[in-house]
Amino acid sequence: MTEGKDLRIRSKVISEGVNRVPNRAMLRAVGFTDEDFKKPMVGVASTWSEVTPCNMHIDALAARTNEGARRHGGAPLIFNTITVSDGISMGHGGMLFSLPSREAIADSIEIVTGAERFDSLVAIGGCDKNTPACLMAIGRLNIPSIYVYGGTIQPGKLDGKDVDIVTAFEAVGQYHEGKMSDEALHQVECSVCPGAGACGGMYTANTMAAAAEAMGMTLPGSSSTPAISPDKATECEAAGKQVLSLLEQGIYPRDIMTKQAFENAITVVMALGGSTNAFLHLLAIAHSVEVDLTLDDFERIRLRVPHLADLKPSGRHVMQDLNDIGGVPGVMKLLLAEGLLHGDCLTVTGKTLAQNLAESASLRDEQAIIRPLDKPLKPNGPLVVLRGNLAPEGAVAKMSGMKINRFVGPTKVFDSEEDATAAILRNEIQKGDVLVIRYCGPKGGPGMPEMLSVTALIVGKGLGGEVALITDGRFSGGSHGFVVGHVSPEAQVGGPIALLRDGDLITIDSETQQISFGVSEEELAARVQAWEQPPLKVKSGVLLKYAKLVSSASKGAVTDL
């Protein structure tokens, strides 16, 4: 539900309306005084949870946000919503719940904020689905709001080298290949996650945090400030104060999250070499604010934005390293100077993006993380939209770190991630193969599971870049190699990927943006005639509701169309 801008102080419905006595009585029980009823109510949406290091510290950040709002004239109330750990849910049935959790988080924030009639909102997130979910809720509600990213984890250390969660997934592949002992694998397990914060590379959490900052929905520096930094707690207090200023000025999320703001987000994601999940999430956020964003916009922007960041998973560095040399503001300052960003976009500071960046430090002169614009890693963004007879609605490939742009090979087709994983472990996938994993889309999964375990096994077995992987599912931001996901339409609804058979010759070309398979029109027609839609894999509960409602990945896999 979207409220109009004329409803300036929503909480007055509670404090001064016809039901004011019982409403006020209940608020007194949680600590409100007579003076509090004269103040704007600030909702503080916390995604705190002990189930993941990404979110284990957010209760303290929510408390600091509460203090900031209270100290500057607000009446704040903290409420919680769920989160899941993408890393822990990876590689088994738990991953089916990951993308649906985005909808549950967004819905729950919308429900609580709408029911309690908060005047403004600060939402604090950590793990992958938190950022898009919070921004989706903020977009739907359209009350003055700020997003705070809980921050990135520090890298672990092993044998003098930085390690992270993707190191652990790839170590499993090395272990199965006989290249790593039990003891060495255990050392990796004990080293990769040293404490609080979201996964450290340019994976989905950091990608979406950077996108949120580029859109102007966070305070400057939010996306690259580490979770345990004192600056993160200071940011939360400042957010509690600033959201009241937004309310006073009448600045609303839809004033900020414009089409130009989304173009800024895509630009930063391309320059940083972010996760393919940015396609799903930015499309979903755009839907929540009624901005017309399509896959074509991503491709249009990709062609003019160079890939500059040497960041994991395909590079060497992590977000904390980037923060140490100037962070995401430093990168945006570089892009703005080149004319690649819309500097006149409004932000939650009440200033334009250009005004914010004028106050930010430039990237350090001597650093090896962000390449000069005239010496990029790639001249164009590495996240490529592909189309062809295999993906009429589009598919997404991540080409960062790849030395080849074209892959042609025969298919080995699997109808589940489990069957594909077993085949990899049996050494049935060989150099030159195109591994296809289907019936893993939003409806078919259901939940469009990530394939990090599969891609990590491929890399761990020394086949990275030697085997292509195509799926109507999706990939973790930690995945790398020659991988294509989000194939649309998905197999469950009869998309062409459902018609593939072992041995079909697949062509993937990132230069021509082509993804196709070579069969005659007569053969294709025969396969269409023979195909029968399988029943949904679930019979009840949240996944059934999700599977029935969810849209195509090409539209952001949203459930409120």
VOGU-3710 file (C-alpha; in Angstrom, 3 decimals, decimal comma):
1> mtegkdlrir> 0,000/0,000/0,000  1,381/3,393/-0,984  0,370/6,452/0,993  0,142/9,893/-0,601  2,405/12,724/0,447  -0,486/14,622/2,022  -0,459/12,246/5,013  2,418/14,002/6,796  2,088/12,724/10,369  0,601/9,264/10,185
11> skvisegvnr> 1,001/8,503/13,890  -1,470/11,263/14,798  -4,162/8,780/13,748  -3,096/6,807/16,804  -2,294/9,579/19,286  -5,173/11,917/18,481  -7,771/9,778/16,681  -11,062/8,394/17,901  -9,359/5,381/19,472  -6,652/7,476/21,123
21> vpnramlrav> -7,234/6,217/24,678  -6,637/2,487/24,110  -3,958/3,224/21,520  -2,090/5,541/23,838  -2,550/3,148/26,762  -0,770/0,369/24,872  2,070/2,682/23,864  2,479/3,823/27,462  3,109/0,196/28,358  6,161/0,157/26,089
31> gftdedfkkp> 7,514/3,404/27,538  5,769/6,335/25,841  5,168/9,484/27,856  2,869/12,452/27,259  5,715/14,191/25,421  6,262/11,223/23,110  2,745/11,528/21,732  3,694/14,955/20,381  6,637/13,549/18,424  6,792/11,742/15,073
41> mvgvastwse> 6,999/7,979/15,447  10,058/6,405/13,853  9,994/2,712/13,030  13,387/1,004/13,259  13,253/-2,255/11,285  15,956/-4,604/12,565  16,977/-7,816/10,821  18,950/-8,984/13,863  19,395/-12,726/14,170  21,884/-15,224/15,517
51> vtpcnmhida> 21,505/-17,497/12,473  24,174/-15,678/10,450  27,252/-13,527/11,116  25,824/-11,048/8,604  23,159/-10,032/11,122  24,427/-11,044/14,562  25,380/-7,453/15,481  22,358/-5,602/14,125  20,549/-5,458/17,467  23,241/-3,082/18,708
61> laartnegar> 23,027/-1,019/15,523  19,242/-0,761/15,888  19,712/0,495/19,452  22,075/3,215/18,227  19,546/4,211/15,554  16,893/4,391/18,247  19,133/6,666/20,334  19,755/8,965/17,370  16,058/9,351/16,637  15,108/9,869/20,276
71> rhggaplifn> 17,878/12,378/20,919  16,708/14,517/18,003  12,999/14,675/18,677  11,556/11,391/17,480  9,641/8,655/19,249  11,347/5,523/17,896  10,219/1,910/18,187  12,351/-1,079/17,149  10,730/-4,097/15,540  12,281/-7,211/14,064
81> titvsdgism> 11,863/-9,229/10,922  13,319/-12,524/9,763  16,484/-13,300/7,893  18,032/-16,488/6,558  21,699/-17,221/6,018  22,355/-17,697/2,329  25,713/-19,294/3,052  24,263/-21,833/5,474  21,292/-22,604/3,222  23,551/-23,213/0,212
91> ghggmlfslp> 23,829/-26,615/-1,436  20,721/-28,294/0,001  16,962/-27,852/0,272  17,319/-24,833/2,512  18,304/-22,724/-0,500  14,728/-22,959/-1,785  13,737/-20,539/0,989  16,381/-17,902/0,306  14,766/-15,811/-2,439  11,260/-16,207/-0,949
101> sreaiadsie> 12,679/-14,720/2,268  13,103/-11,440/0,371  9,339/-11,250/-0,078  8,675/-12,245/3,538  11,017/-9,545/4,843  9,534/-6,860/2,590  5,985/-7,912/3,429  6,611/-7,963/7,177  8,184/-4,486/7,208  5,271/-3,171/5,167
111> ivtgaerfds> 2,774/-4,857/7,495  4,263/-3,560/10,752  4,895/-0,042/9,447  1,446/0,191/7,911  -0,322/-1,153/10,984  1,554/0,976/13,517  1,281/4,146/11,391  4,946/5,095/11,708  5,795/8,506/10,293  9,219/7,469/9,063
121> lvaiggcdkn> 11,380/4,388/8,875  15,008/3,319/9,247  15,670/-0,232/8,054  18,908/-2,062/8,878  19,968/-5,152/6,926  22,890/-7,511/6,534  22,583/-10,762/4,566  21,871/-10,922/0,847  18,082/-10,590/0,749  17,903/-7,917/3,466
131> tpaclmaigr> 18,888/-4,908/1,359  16,491/-5,475/-1,550  13,705/-6,500/0,825  14,097/-3,380/2,954  14,155/-1,149/-0,122  11,114/-2,912/-1,588  9,165/-2,239/1,611  10,393/1,352/1,731  9,318/1,825/-1,879  5,849/0,437/-1,294
141> lnipsiyvyg> 5,253/2,462/1,864  6,729/5,707/0,500  7,238/7,388/3,859  10,506/9,223/4,674  13,035/6,426/5,084  16,727/5,569/5,227  18,440/2,226/4,704  21,489/1,257/6,754  23,728/-1,622/5,660  25,014/-3,649/8,595
151> gtiqpgkldg> 28,455/-3,796/7,016  30,955/-6,221/5,587  32,880/-8,899/7,468  36,640/-8,724/7,835  38,563/-11,253/5,761  39,851/-14,329/7,554  43,527/-15,212/7,545  45,099/-18,552/6,651  48,779/-19,077/5,926  49,206/-15,320/5,613
161> kdvdivtafe> 46,516/-14,986/2,949  43,016/-13,503/3,034  40,255/-16,119/2,935  36,460/-15,905/2,954  33,363/-18,088/2,698  33,879/-18,792/-1,010  37,319/-20,173/-0,103  35,450/-22,784/1,940  33,101/-23,747/-0,891  35,989/-24,082/-3,353
171> avgqyhegkm> 38,019/-26,041/-0,796  35,303/-28,712/-0,874  35,951/-29,185/-4,588  39,702/-29,406/-3,961  39,077/-31,936/-1,205  36,980/-34,170/-3,470  39,676/-33,904/-6,119  42,239/-35,198/-3,595  44,104/-31,891/-3,508  43,348/-31,103/0,146
181> sdealhqvec> 43,584/-33,146/3,332  40,977/-33,422/6,106  43,160/-31,274/8,345  43,637/-28,563/5,720  39,894/-28,495/5,016  39,201/-28,083/8,722  41,664/-25,195/8,905  39,805/-23,465/6,091  36,488/-24,003/7,873  37,837/-22,451/11,060
191> svcpgagacg> 39,414/-19,431/9,371  37,102/-17,974/6,763  34,494/-16,190/8,947  36,232/-14,310/11,804  33,188/-12,420/13,137  30,233/-10,170/12,378  29,381/-8,830/8,957  28,215/-9,912/5,512  30,415/-11,931/3,144  33,422/-9,825/2,253
201> gmytantmaa> 33,844/-9,965/-1,527  31,752/-8,287/-4,197  29,093/-10,863/-3,554  25,366/-10,174/-3,347  25,240/-8,428/0,046  27,985/-5,938/-0,795  26,703/-5,555/-4,359  23,236/-4,564/-3,200  24,593/-2,322/-0,455  26,648/-0,457/-3,064
211> aaeamgmtlp> 23,564/-0,224/-5,287  21,527/1,207/-2,395  24,181/3,833/-1,758  24,388/4,706/-5,445  20,591/5,152/-5,468  20,898/7,645/-2,643  18,999/5,581/-0,065  21,867/5,335/2,449  24,098/7,842/4,114  27,447/8,244/2,316
221> gssstpaisp> 29,885/5,410/2,959  27,313/2,960/4,282  28,038/0,206/1,788  31,763/-0,117/2,402  32,046/0,628/6,148  32,927/-2,649/7,947  30,433/-4,120/10,393  32,707/-3,818/13,414  33,940/-0,310/12,649  32,963/2,427/15,133
231> dkateceaag> 31,908/4,399/12,054  29,042/1,945/11,484  27,529/2,652/14,909  27,964/6,400/14,294  26,204/6,030/10,958  23,218/4,386/12,640  22,859/7,234/15,117  23,098/9,724/12,259  20,400/7,820/10,325  18,051/8,109/13,294
241> kqvlslleqg> 18,565/11,859/13,240  18,465/12,312/9,469  15,209/10,447/8,917  13,493/13,131/11,009  14,995/15,767/8,742  13,556/13,945/5,722  10,147/14,010/7,380  10,471/17,732/8,094  11,560/18,456/4,512  8,920/16,203/2,968
251> iyprdimtkq> 11,436/14,051/1,087  10,045/10,642/0,191  11,629/7,448/-1,188  10,008/7,889/-4,589  11,601/11,341/-4,828  14,949/9,559/-4,506  14,479/6,175/-6,228  13,898/7,553/-9,732  14,837/5,966/-13,070  18,083/7,977/-13,011
261> afenaitvvm> 18,857/6,673/-9,516  18,468/3,097/-10,752  20,794/3,903/-13,639  23,342/5,112/-11,076  22,958/1,837/-9,182  23,494/-0,247/-12,325  26,538/1,855/-13,220  28,174/1,227/-9,850  27,339/-2,496/-9,941  28,947/-2,799/-13,389
271> alggstnafl> 32,050/-0,851/-12,389  32,497/-2,989/-9,282  31,795/-6,283/-11,060  28,907/-7,133/-8,762  26,608/-10,102/-8,413  24,156/-11,234/-11,093  21,536/-11,125/-8,337  21,551/-7,345/-8,807  19,334/-7,895/-11,860  16,639/-9,659/-9,856
281> hllaiahsve> 16,762/-7,263/-6,942  16,945/-3,954/-8,790  14,049/-5,028/-11,012  12,047/-5,913/-7,896  12,854/-2,631/-6,137  11,952/-0,691/-9,279  8,622/-2,511/-9,361  7,962/-1,370/-5,781  8,364/2,306/-6,741  6,658/1,972/-10,130
291> vdltlddfer> 9,801/2,735/-12,137  9,965/1,109/-15,577  13,243/-0,831/-15,441  14,035/-3,713/-17,805  16,933/-5,971/-18,725  17,542/-3,692/-21,709  18,472/-0,867/-19,316  21,185/-3,040/-17,774  22,633/-3,861/-21,182  22,484/-0,251/-22,355
301> irlrvphlad> 24,414/0,929/-19,298  26,853/-1,993/-19,371  28,095/-0,961/-22,801  29,311/2,420/-21,555  30,654/1,505/-18,092  34,080/-0,113/-17,652  34,763/-2,843/-15,103  37,260/-1,273/-12,705  37,312/-3,254/-9,440  39,729/-6,089/-8,709
311> lkpsgrhvmq> 37,422/-7,665/-6,136  36,529/-11,232/-5,249  35,211/-13,626/-6,448  37,071/-13,152/-9,744  39,589/-10,686/-8,315  41,897/-10,493/-5,296  40,425/-8,029/-2,806  37,464/-7,661/-0,446  35,188/-4,789/0,533  37,220/-3,854/3,592
321> dlndiggvpg> 40,229/-3,332/1,321  38,123/-1,015/-0,828  36,961/0,869/2,246  40,575/1,464/3,269  41,334/3,305/0,005  38,211/5,471/-0,195  35,304/3,064/-0,384  32,292/3,188/-2,648  32,112/7,021/-2,393  35,602/7,188/-3,876
331> vmklllaegl> 34,541/4,945/-6,768  31,406/7,016/-7,388  33,436/10,217/-7,316  35,627/8,780/-10,086  32,583/7,738/-12,120  30,876/11,099/-11,645  33,943/12,955/-12,887  33,800/10,835/-16,043  30,140/11,738/-16,594  28,923/8,212/-15,876
341> lhgdcltvtg> 26,568/9,105/-12,996  23,563/11,396/-12,709  24,911/13,845/-10,147  21,633/15,743/-9,780  19,778/12,832/-8,172  18,390/13,567/-4,713  19,622/11,459/-1,770  18,611/10,825/1,852  21,028/13,529/3,007  18,660/16,064/1,419
351> ktlaqnlaes> 21,489/16,919/-0,978  22,201/15,695/-4,478  24,600/12,865/-5,193  27,090/15,359/-6,626  26,926/17,480/-3,478  27,552/14,423/-1,296  30,507/13,323/-3,406  32,007/16,821/-3,335  32,373/16,280/0,416  33,854/12,773/0,042
361> aslrdeqaii> 37,504/11,883/-0,277  38,868/10,661/-3,582  40,391/7,217/-3,945  43,926/6,968/-2,629  46,511/7,654/-5,311  48,578/4,521/-4,824  46,231/1,547/-4,766  45,689/-1,585/-6,837  41,990/-2,266/-6,250  40,262/0,216/-8,572
371> rpldkplkpn> 41,805/0,463/-12,020  42,199/3,787/-13,837  39,441/4,477/-16,316  41,900/4,225/-19,199  43,181/0,821/-18,001  40,066/-1,095/-16,901  39,815/-4,822/-16,292  37,247/-4,826/-19,093  36,118/-1,892/-21,240  32,467/-2,754/-20,564
381> gplvvlrgnl> 30,563/-4,029/-17,562  30,954/-7,770/-16,906  27,260/-8,583/-16,296  25,854/-9,420/-19,718  22,255/-9,926/-20,820  21,968/-12,780/-23,326  19,056/-13,630/-25,589  18,332/-16,251/-28,226  16,219/-19,304/-28,854  17,246/-20,708/-25,475
391> apegavakms> 16,269/-17,579/-23,524  13,742/-15,407/-25,421  13,063/-13,283/-22,310  16,745/-13,083/-21,432  19,463/-14,667/-19,333  22,369/-13,203/-17,364  26,070/-14,062/-17,546  28,902/-12,801/-15,361  32,066/-12,435/-17,444  34,440/-10,901/-14,898
401> gmkinrfvgp> 37,749/-12,736/-14,815  36,963/-14,635/-18,024  39,566/-14,719/-20,788  37,146/-16,034/-23,408  33,876/-14,505/-24,573  32,453/-17,432/-26,537  31,732/-21,007/-25,533  30,365/-23,745/-27,792  29,812/-27,249/-26,487  27,481/-30,214/-26,058
411> tkvfdseeda> 24,967/-30,298/-23,232  24,731/-32,566/-20,242  21,263/-31,934/-18,879  20,061/-32,357/-15,287  16,698/-31,613/-13,732  18,100/-30,850/-10,268  21,173/-29,414/-8,601  21,605/-32,630/-6,621  21,887/-34,784/-9,757  24,357/-32,338/-11,309
421> taailrneiq> 26,473/-32,278/-8,159  26,612/-36,070/-8,083  27,725/-36,121/-11,729  30,518/-33,630/-11,010  31,741/-35,711/-8,066  31,719/-38,822/-10,303  33,901/-36,909/-12,790  31,240/-37,184/-15,493  31,537/-33,507/-16,431  34,509/-32,933/-18,701
431> kgdvlviryc> 36,303/-30,000/-20,289  34,175/-28,508/-23,066  30,810/-29,615/-21,657  27,854/-27,295/-21,156  26,263/-28,334/-17,875  22,533/-27,520/-17,801  20,561/-27,467/-14,542  16,863/-26,773/-15,088  13,539/-26,792/-13,246  15,256/-24,522/-10,749
441> gpkggpgmpe> 13,548/-21,243/-11,625  11,285/-19,138/-9,410  8,363/-21,545/-9,879  10,276/-24,711/-10,684  12,721/-24,659/-7,787  10,652/-23,302/-6,302  12,587/-20,289/-5,083  15,268/-20,090/-7,779  18,133/-21,646/-5,766  21,721/-20,443/-6,108
451> mlsvtalivg> 24,355/-22,749/-7,562  27,429/-21,744/-5,547  28,131/-25,323/-4,492  28,120/-26,453/-8,130  30,295/-23,615/-9,406  32,675/-24,016/-6,471  33,024/-27,735/-7,174  33,778/-26,990/-10,826  36,463/-24,462/-9,854  37,821/-26,761/-7,145
461> kglggevali> 38,211/-29,538/-9,689  40,228/-27,280/-11,973  37,497/-26,850/-14,593  36,810/-23,163/-14,036  36,307/-21,551/-17,449  36,593/-24,984/-19,089  32,980/-25,948/-18,413  29,970/-23,713/-19,015  26,965/-23,845/-16,708  23,456/-22,778/-17,726
471> tdgrfsggsh> 20,464/-22,700/-15,383  17,048/-21,167/-14,917  18,117/-20,860/-11,311  20,596/-18,263/-10,162  24,104/-17,883/-8,789  25,622/-16,661/-5,596  27,570/-13,436/-5,851  30,494/-15,697/-4,972  30,108/-17,783/-8,133  32,536/-17,302/-10,972
481> gfvvghvspe> 33,472/-19,097/-14,170  31,545/-19,351/-17,438  28,090/-19,318/-15,877  24,696/-18,241/-17,235  21,638/-17,962/-15,009  18,120/-16,511/-14,871  17,245/-18,262/-18,159  13,727/-17,070/-18,964  11,124/-18,374/-19,506  12,019/-21,084/-17,008
491> aqvggpiall> 11,579/-24,802/-17,608  8,578/-25,108/-15,279  6,441/-22,936/-17,575  7,680/-24,580/-20,781  10,607/-22,318/-21,593  13,019/-23,612/-24,248  15,468/-24,790/-21,579  12,899/-27,523/-20,807  13,333/-28,834/-24,362  17,090/-29,410/-24,217
501> rdgdlitids> 18,473/-32,935/-24,513  21,903/-34,384/-23,857  24,270/-33,644/-26,711  22,512/-30,548/-28,054  25,113/-28,032/-29,184  24,931/-24,789/-27,191  26,446/-21,454/-28,231  27,084/-18,752/-25,620  28,581/-15,504/-26,929  28,925/-12,464/-24,704
511> etqqisfgvs> 30,059/-10,288/-27,619  26,900/-10,871/-29,641  24,768/-11,400/-26,498  23,638/-14,734/-27,915  22,531/-17,932/-26,176  21,143/-20,568/-28,488  20,943/-24,267/-29,189  21,184/-25,830/-32,600  18,157/-27,933/-33,503  15,978/-27,775/-36,575
521> eeelaarvqa> 12,561/-26,107/-36,489  10,941/-29,487/-37,098  12,795/-31,086/-34,192  12,001/-28,147/-31,923  8,297/-28,370/-32,806  8,314/-32,091/-32,021  9,898/-31,459/-28,631  7,345/-28,767/-27,831  4,548/-31,211/-28,700  6,074/-33,941/-26,511
531> weqpplkvks> 6,745/-31,749/-23,445  4,405/-32,098/-20,482  4,406/-29,630/-17,624  5,437/-31,364/-14,394  3,495/-30,698/-11,196  4,923/-28,178/-8,749  7,427/-29,787/-6,396  5,646/-28,517/-3,285  2,091/-29,181/-2,105  1,611/-26,745/0,781
541> gvllkyaklv> 3,057/-23,932/2,828  5,046/-20,860/1,974  6,828/-22,356/-1,030  3,517/-23,307/-2,659  2,181/-19,790/-2,188  5,438/-18,429/-3,598  5,443/-20,764/-6,609  1,869/-19,805/-7,513  2,440/-16,057/-7,229  6,008/-15,434/-8,385
551> ssaskgavtd> 6,773/-13,751/-11,691  9,527/-14,522/-14,186  13,136/-13,764/-13,269  13,115/-11,311/-16,171  10,628/-9,253/-14,135  12,469/-9,550/-10,817  10,713/-12,659/-9,455  8,198/-10,534/-7,557  4,972/-11,811/-6,014  2,797/-8,692/-6,178
561> l> 2,227/-8,257/-9,901
//
